[in-house]
Every structure is written in C-alpha cells, then in structure tokens.
Amino acid sequence: MKRHSIIEALNWMLAGKPVRREFWQDDEYLRYSEVFFVFQLWGGGEYTELPSLEIGGYDITVVDWVLGTYDPMTGAAKWPEADE
C-alpha cells in the first residue's frame, strides 16, 4: 500500500475523496464535502462535521496517509490493497 505525505493527502481530500492514516480502521477517514463546504470525520458509517481541520507538527512530518476512492456501486470508501 502506497503511503503519502500530508500535502498529497490534503489535495486528494479537497477533491472530495477519502483519506485516512495507515493505522486507522478502514471505516475511519476524513473527507471534504464539496456540497456543505466542511471537513467530515467518518467512523462507523456516521460522520462529524469539522468546521476546520487542525494539522499538527507530527501530522506534517509523517508519510503514512492513505488515499482512497469510493466504490461506485455502494458509495463506501475503498482503500488500496496492502501490496499496492
């Protein structure tokens, strides 16, 4: 599974796509809603709206962000396989 920097992750997220840290559960992820103009933190099929996204020093230096896509049939977030 390819890991990405925070810059890549933010660009991906601002395009409306799901992003998570490598150690998060598969159903935990961040996305930016282009409809409501808010960041959303998803977990367990529900989300919390975040009026802003705070990124700390550690988040900037790590390269463990995973970029996902959405399953066209279900709309669920999909993550790359471990060997990709």
CORCORWO-V115092 format. One record per pair of residues at least 12 apart in sequence whose C-alpha atoms are under 6 Angstrom apart, sorted by sequence separation. I is the first residue (numbers start at 1). J is the second residue. D is the distance in whole Angstrom. If there is no record, write none. Layout:
i: {I:I}
j: {J:J}
d: {D:D}
//
This chain:
i: {18:29:18:29:38:17:28:16:28:16:27:27:13:14:13:22:21:22:21:22:20:21:20:19:19:19:18:6:5:4:3:4:3:4:3:3:1:1:1:1:1}
j: {30:41:31:42:51:31:42:31:43:32:43:44:31:32:32:64:64:65:65:66:65:66:66:66:67:68:68:60:63:63:63:64:64:65:65:66:80:81:82:83:84}
d: {6:6:5:5:6:6:5:6:4:5:5:6:5:6:6:5:6:6:5:6:6:6:5:6:5:6:5:6:5:5:6:6:5:5:5:5:6:6:4:5:4}
//
